[in-house]
Amino acid sequence: MNTVPAITAAFLRAGAHLVSSGGGRALLILTYHRVLPGPDALLPDQPEALEFAAHLDLLKSVFHVLPLAEACERMKKRSLPPRAVSITFDDGYANNLQVAAPLLRARNLPATVFVAPGFLDGGRMFNDTVIEVLRRAPASFDMTDLGLGVLQLPSDAARRAAIDGVLGALKYRPLRERQRAVDAMAERIGVELPGNLMMTSAEVRDLARFGIAVGAHTINHPILTQVDAATAEREIGESRTRLEAIVGERVDAFAYPNGRPGRDYDATHVAMVRAAGYRCAVTTAWGRADADCDPLQLPRIAPWDRSALGFALRMLRACVQRGEQVRPAAAAVAA
């Protein structure tokens, strides 16, 4: 059953047709992380299965949903269909396979999952360690020695606010220092944290059965501007090598961790991505992509709306807003 109100689909269809009727061909690339099986008060911006299904129904009824590799090739040749969309996921969460993949396959829609292979087979990203620690922490949690103060956690809302604060404080710390801090948090809580949040290598291989391609997302998800050049080059190139060994086929797409141009990666990292042999790469710069974009710096949109109408409005806005970072970086690299 279609989970989208007919009036919402009609509104988006009419608006999207209007903005694409001038003959231009653009690509909207959606970025998700998790798709939750049910509500989670500590992950309010992550869609639940029913919400994600509504997104997919709206996409299927209004847009042409293409595999990212095909969309990028057709964009380069200026042969995109009107209202072209590609669906992507970052990081490699197990629920991409367990929850999202069956919903995609039921609608015959393709997607790409950007995987950080350093977290496969029982690993856990630093942000998830923070979330799961603070989910289980007592109402007053002293993190003063880690530079995080005393966290007051009387409610889910307070825990959510504390999560945002801690992640903001730790995100741009050097990689090893950041990991030491979250390891100390995990040890202090004295409770075993989940080790099944990310996919296993076998599950990554299983994505192909659902028509889902695999892209690279570095090995350990560092912010590239925060590590030295040798580390960045290894993270970019070796992630591809590891994933190709897992899936047994070429991996052509890359996603920059965190993904903000000039803040989280720069022209030297674009050059590394090019040298590693990737054919396209995506950022978190917001907006639509077109043939004038640098194929190694494609913008995306984050459709984190809790209603079908909010999702429709965001998609319509994206149809008319060109990406923030669109010009090829070759000149900057050459300079």
KEFI-441079 format. One record per residue (C-alpha): residue number from 1; residue in three letters; y, x, z. Coordinates in nm, 2 decimals. Example, Ala and Ser with C-alpha at 12.3 -4.5 7.8 and 13.67 -1.06 7.14 Angstrom:
BEGIN
R     i    aa        y        x        z
R     1   ALA    -0.45     1.23     0.78
R     2   SER    -0.11     1.37     0.71
This chain:
BEGIN
R     i    aa        y        x        z
R     1   MET     0.00     0.00     0.00
R     2   ASN     0.35     0.12    -0.08
R     3   THR     0.53     0.20     0.24
R     4   VAL     0.88     0.19     0.09
R     5   PRO     1.10    -0.12     0.08
R     6   ALA     1.15    -0.22    -0.29
R     7   ILE     1.53    -0.24    -0.24
R     8   THR     1.54     0.12    -0.12
R     9   ALA     1.34     0.24    -0.42
R    10   ALA     1.55     0.04    -0.66
R    11   PHE     1.87     0.18    -0.51
R    12   LEU     1.75     0.54    -0.54
R    13   ARG     1.61     0.49    -0.89
R    14   ALA     1.94     0.35    -1.01
R    15   GLY     2.15     0.62    -0.84
R    16   ALA     1.92     0.90    -0.96
R    17   HIS     1.92     0.76    -1.31
R    18   LEU     2.30     0.75    -1.31
R    19   VAL     2.36     1.11    -1.20
R    20   SER     2.09     1.24    -1.45
R    21   SER     2.21     1.04    -1.75
R    22   GLY     2.45     1.30    -1.87
R    23   GLY     2.17     1.51    -2.01
R    24   GLY     2.16     1.77    -1.74
R    25   ARG     1.82     1.87    -1.61
R    26   ALA     1.80     1.98    -1.25
R    27   LEU     1.52     2.04    -0.99
R    28   LEU     1.51     1.92    -0.63
R    29   ILE     1.28     2.14    -0.42
R    30   LEU     1.19     1.97    -0.09
R    31   THR     1.10     2.18     0.21
R    32   TYR     0.88     2.06     0.49
R    33   HIS     0.71     2.25     0.78
R    34   ARG     0.48     2.02     0.97
R    35   VAL     0.35     1.67     0.91
R    36   LEU     0.25     1.53     1.25
R    37   PRO    -0.04     1.28     1.30
R    38   GLY     0.18     1.09     1.55
R    39   PRO     0.50     1.10     1.75
R    40   ASP     0.60     1.42     1.94
R    41   ALA     0.91     1.41     2.15
R    42   LEU     0.96     1.78     2.13
R    43   LEU     0.94     1.78     1.74
R    44   PRO     1.18     1.50     1.66
R    45   ASP     1.28     1.64     1.32
R    46   GLN     0.92     1.67     1.19
R    47   PRO     0.79     1.37     1.00
R    48   GLU     0.49     1.17     1.12
R    49   ALA     0.22     1.08     0.87
R    50   LEU     0.36     0.73     0.81
R    51   GLU     0.71     0.87     0.75
R    52   PHE     0.58     1.14     0.51
R    53   ALA     0.38     0.87     0.33
R    54   ALA     0.70     0.68     0.28
R    55   HIS     0.87     0.99     0.14
R    56   LEU     0.59     1.04    -0.10
R    57   ASP     0.59     0.67    -0.22
R    58   LEU     0.96     0.69    -0.28
R    59   LEU     0.92     1.02    -0.47
R    60   LYS     0.63     0.88    -0.68
R    61   SER     0.82     0.57    -0.77
R    62   VAL     1.15     0.73    -0.87
R    63   PHE     1.10     1.10    -0.95
R    64   HIS     0.88     1.32    -1.17
R    65   VAL     0.69     1.54    -0.91
R    66   LEU     0.59     1.87    -1.06
R    67   PRO     0.40     2.17    -0.93
R    68   LEU     0.66     2.43    -0.83
R    69   ALA     0.53     2.69    -1.08
R    70   GLU     0.54     2.45    -1.37
R    71   ALA     0.88     2.32    -1.26
R    72   CYS     1.03     2.67    -1.25
R    73   GLU     0.89     2.75    -1.59
R    74   ARG     1.02     2.43    -1.74
R    75   MET     1.36     2.48    -1.58
R    76   LYS     1.39     2.82    -1.74
R    77   LYS     1.31     2.67    -2.08
R    78   ARG     1.55     2.38    -2.01
R    79   SER     1.27     2.13    -2.06
R    80   LEU     1.26     1.96    -1.72
R    81   PRO     1.21     1.59    -1.72
R    82   PRO     1.48     1.38    -1.56
R    83   ARG     1.47     1.35    -1.18
R    84   ALA     1.23     1.65    -1.14
R    85   VAL     1.11     1.73    -0.78
R    86   SER     0.87     1.98    -0.63
R    87   ILE     0.73     1.96    -0.28
R    88   THR     0.69     2.27    -0.06
R    89   PHE     0.59     2.35     0.30
R    90   ASP     0.67     2.67     0.49
R    91   ASP     0.46     2.87     0.73
R    92   GLY     0.10     2.74     0.69
R    93   TYR     0.05     2.48     0.97
R    94   ALA    -0.30     2.34     0.99
R    95   ASN    -0.15     1.98     0.97
R    96   ASN    -0.04     2.07     0.61
R    97   LEU    -0.41     2.05     0.52
R    98   GLN    -0.53     1.80     0.78
R    99   VAL    -0.25     1.54     0.76
R   100   ALA    -0.03     1.60     0.45
R   101   ALA    -0.29     1.70     0.20
R   102   PRO    -0.49     1.37     0.20
R   103   LEU    -0.16     1.18     0.16
R   104   LEU    -0.06     1.39    -0.13
R   105   ARG    -0.40     1.36    -0.30
R   106   ALA    -0.41     0.98    -0.25
R   107   ARG    -0.09     0.97    -0.47
R   108   ASN    -0.20     1.25    -0.70
R   109   LEU     0.11     1.46    -0.61
R   110   PRO     0.11     1.84    -0.62
R   111   ALA     0.27     2.07    -0.36
R   112   THR     0.30     2.44    -0.26
R   113   VAL     0.24     2.58     0.09
R   114   PHE     0.42     2.91     0.17
R   115   VAL     0.19     3.09     0.41
R   116   ALA     0.26     3.38     0.64
R   117   PRO    -0.10     3.53     0.66
R   118   GLY    -0.03     3.72     0.98
R   119   PHE    -0.07     3.39     1.17
R   120   LEU    -0.39     3.27     1.01
R   121   ASP    -0.71     3.24     1.21
R   122   GLY    -0.57     3.17     1.55
R   123   GLY    -0.23     3.32     1.54
R   124   ARG     0.09     3.15     1.66
R   125   MET     0.45     3.19     1.55
R   126   PHE     0.71     3.28     1.80
R   127   ASN     0.89     2.94     1.78
R   128   ASP     0.56     2.76     1.85
R   129   THR     0.50     2.98     2.15
R   130   VAL     0.84     2.88     2.29
R   131   ILE     0.78     2.51     2.22
R   132   GLU     0.43     2.51     2.38
R   133   VAL     0.55     2.70     2.68
R   134   LEU     0.84     2.47     2.75
R   135   ARG     0.62     2.17     2.69
R   136   ARG     0.41     2.29     2.98
R   137   ALA     0.67     2.45     3.20
R   138   PRO     0.77     2.32     3.55
R   139   ALA     1.09     2.13     3.59
R   140   SER     1.28     2.45     3.68
R   141   PHE     1.17     2.76     3.49
R   142   ASP     1.33     3.09     3.57
R   143   MET     1.38     3.31     3.26
R   144   THR     1.67     3.51     3.39
R   145   ASP     1.50     3.85     3.35
R   146   LEU     1.45     3.77     2.98
R   147   GLY     1.82     3.69     2.94
R   148   LEU     1.75     3.32     2.91
R   149   GLY     1.87     3.20     3.25
R   150   VAL     1.71     2.93     3.46
R   151   LEU     1.59     2.64     3.25
R   152   GLN     1.62     2.29     3.40
R   153   LEU     1.35     2.07     3.24
R   154   PRO     1.35     1.72     3.40
R   155   SER     1.29     1.53     3.08
R   156   ASP     1.17     1.55     2.72
R   157   ALA     1.53     1.55     2.60
R   158   ALA     1.61     1.85     2.84
R   159   ARG     1.30     2.03     2.71
R   160   ARG     1.41     1.97     2.35
R   161   ALA     1.76     2.11     2.43
R   162   ALA     1.61     2.41     2.61
R   163   ILE     1.38     2.48     2.31
R   164   ASP     1.68     2.48     2.08
R   165   GLY     1.87     2.71     2.31
R   166   VAL     1.58     2.96     2.36
R   167   LEU     1.50     2.97     1.99
R   168   GLY     1.87     3.03     1.91
R   169   ALA     1.88     3.31     2.17
R   170   LEU     1.56     3.48     2.04
R   171   LYS     1.57     3.43     1.67
R   172   TYR     1.78     3.73     1.58
R   173   ARG     1.65     3.97     1.83
R   174   PRO     1.45     4.26     1.69
R   175   LEU     1.10     4.16     1.60
R   176   ARG     0.92     4.35     1.88
R   177   GLU     1.17     4.25     2.14
R   178   ARG     1.14     3.89     2.04
R   179   GLN     0.77     3.91     2.06
R   180   ARG     0.77     4.07     2.40
R   181   ALA     0.99     3.79     2.53
R   182   VAL     0.77     3.51     2.41
R   183   ASP     0.46     3.69     2.53
R   184   ALA     0.62     3.72     2.87
R   185   MET     0.70     3.35     2.87
R   186   ALA     0.34     3.26     2.77
R   187   GLU     0.19     3.48     3.04
R   188   ARG     0.43     3.34     3.30
R   189   ILE     0.33     2.98     3.24
R   190   GLY    -0.03     3.05     3.33
R   191   VAL    -0.18     2.80     3.10
R   192   GLU    -0.37     2.86     2.78
R   193   LEU    -0.17     2.77     2.47
R   194   PRO    -0.31     2.62     2.16
R   195   GLY    -0.45     2.86     1.91
R   196   ASN    -0.52     2.61     1.63
R   197   LEU    -0.16     2.53     1.51
R   198   MET    -0.19     2.74     1.19
R   199   MET    -0.45     2.72     0.92
R   200   THR    -0.76     2.94     0.90
R   201   SER    -0.82     3.15     0.59
R   202   ALA    -1.09     2.90     0.49
R   203   GLU    -0.84     2.62     0.52
R   204   VAL    -0.60     2.81     0.30
R   205   ARG    -0.87     2.83     0.03
R   206   ASP    -0.94     2.46     0.07
R   207   LEU    -0.58     2.37    -0.03
R   208   ALA    -0.67     2.41    -0.39
R   209   ARG    -0.91     2.11    -0.36
R   210   PHE    -0.61     1.89    -0.29
R   211   GLY    -0.40     2.03    -0.58
R   212   ILE    -0.19     2.24    -0.35
R   213   ALA    -0.08     2.59    -0.45
R   214   VAL    -0.03     2.88    -0.22
R   215   GLY     0.29     3.09    -0.20
R   216   ALA     0.38     3.39     0.02
R   217   HIS     0.61     3.38     0.32
R   218   THR     0.59     3.75     0.44
R   219   ILE     0.31     3.86     0.68
R   220   ASN     0.47     3.80     1.01
R   221   HIS     0.78     3.59     0.93
R   222   PRO     1.05     3.85     1.02
R   223   ILE     1.41     3.78     0.93
R   224   LEU     1.44     4.04     0.66
R   225   THR     1.79     4.16     0.74
R   226   GLN     1.67     4.24     1.09
R   227   VAL     1.40     4.49     0.99
R   228   ASP     1.42     4.82     0.81
R   229   ALA     1.37     4.85     0.43
R   230   ALA     1.01     4.99     0.46
R   231   THR     0.90     4.70     0.68
R   232   ALA     1.07     4.44     0.46
R   233   GLU     0.91     4.58     0.15
R   234   ARG     0.56     4.58     0.32
R   235   GLU     0.61     4.23     0.45
R   236   ILE     0.71     4.10     0.10
R   237   GLY     0.45     4.28    -0.10
R   238   GLU     0.15     4.29     0.13
R   239   SER     0.17     3.92     0.21
R   240   ARG     0.10     3.85    -0.16
R   241   THR    -0.19     4.10    -0.16
R   242   ARG    -0.35     3.94     0.14
R   243   LEU    -0.31     3.58     0.01
R   244   GLU    -0.45     3.67    -0.33
R   245   ALA    -0.76     3.82    -0.16
R   246   ILE    -0.80     3.49     0.03
R   247   VAL    -0.75     3.24    -0.25
R   248   GLY    -0.89     3.45    -0.53
R   249   GLU    -0.60     3.39    -0.77
R   250   ARG    -0.25     3.51    -0.85
R   251   VAL     0.03     3.42    -0.60
R   252   ASP     0.35     3.40    -0.79
R   253   ALA     0.59     3.22    -0.55
R   254   PHE     0.77     3.35    -0.24
R   255   ALA     0.98     3.19     0.04
R   256   TYR     1.23     3.40     0.24
R   257   PRO     1.19     3.35     0.61
R   258   ASN     1.47     3.14     0.76
R   259   GLY     1.61     3.17     0.41
R   260   ARG     1.99     3.18     0.44
R   261   PRO     2.15     3.40     0.17
R   262   GLY     2.35     3.69     0.31
R   263   ARG     2.24     3.61     0.67
R   264   ASP     1.86     3.62     0.66
R   265   TYR     1.81     3.82     0.33
R   266   ASP     2.03     4.00     0.09
R   267   ALA     2.03     4.15    -0.26
R   268   THR     1.81     4.44    -0.16
R   269   HIS     1.54     4.19    -0.06
R   270   VAL     1.57     4.00    -0.38
R   271   ALA     1.51     4.33    -0.56
R   272   MET     1.20     4.38    -0.35
R   273   VAL     1.07     4.03    -0.44
R   274   ARG     1.13     4.11    -0.80
R   275   ALA     0.95     4.45    -0.78
R   276   ALA     0.65     4.29    -0.60
R   277   GLY     0.60     4.07    -0.91
R   278   TYR     0.69     3.73    -0.79
R   279   ARG     0.81     3.49    -1.06
R   280   CYS     1.01     3.26    -0.84
R   281   ALA     1.14     3.25    -0.48
R   282   VAL     1.29     2.98    -0.27
R   283   THR     1.57     2.99     0.00
R   284   THR     1.71     2.74     0.25
R   285   ALA     2.05     2.73     0.06
R   286   TRP     2.10     2.35     0.02
R   287   GLY     2.12     2.17    -0.31
R   288   ARG     1.96     2.12    -0.65
R   289   ALA     1.85     2.40    -0.88
R   290   ASP     1.91     2.43    -1.25
R   291   ALA     1.85     2.68    -1.54
R   292   ASP     2.16     2.88    -1.43
R   293   CYS     2.00     2.96    -1.09
R   294   ASP     1.85     3.29    -1.01
R   295   PRO     1.48     3.21    -1.02
R   296   LEU     1.43     3.44    -0.72
R   297   GLN     1.69     3.25    -0.51
R   298   LEU     1.62     2.88    -0.57
R   299   PRO     1.79     2.63    -0.33
R   300   ARG     1.60     2.36    -0.15
R   301   ILE     1.67     2.05     0.05
R   302   ALA     1.52     1.96     0.39
R   303   PRO     1.44     1.59     0.39
R   304   TRP     1.42     1.54     0.77
R   305   ASP     1.51     1.18     0.78
R   306   ARG     1.34     0.92     1.01
R   307   SER     1.39     0.63     0.77
R   308   ALA     1.32     0.57     0.40
R   309   LEU     1.69     0.48     0.34
R   310   GLY     1.81     0.80     0.51
R   311   PHE     1.57     0.99     0.29
R   312   ALA     1.69     0.81    -0.02
R   313   LEU     2.05     0.88     0.06
R   314   ARG     1.98     1.25     0.11
R   315   MET     1.79     1.27    -0.22
R   316   LEU     2.08     1.10    -0.40
R   317   ARG     2.33     1.34    -0.25
R   318   ALA     2.11     1.63    -0.36
R   319   CYS     2.10     1.50    -0.71
R   320   VAL     2.48     1.57    -0.74
R   321   GLN     2.52     1.88    -0.52
R   322   ARG     2.44     2.21    -0.69
R   323   GLY     2.28     2.48    -0.48
R   324   GLU     2.49     2.71    -0.27
R   325   GLN     2.34     3.03    -0.41
R   326   VAL     2.26     3.00    -0.78
R   327   ARG     2.37     3.31    -0.97
R   328   PRO     2.13     3.59    -1.05
R   329   ALA     2.15     3.88    -0.81
R   330   ALA     2.08     4.15    -1.07
R   331   ALA     2.44     4.27    -1.09
R   332   ALA     2.45     4.31    -0.71
R   333   VAL     2.13     4.50    -0.71
R   334   ALA     2.24     4.73    -0.99
R   335   ALA     2.56     4.80    -0.81
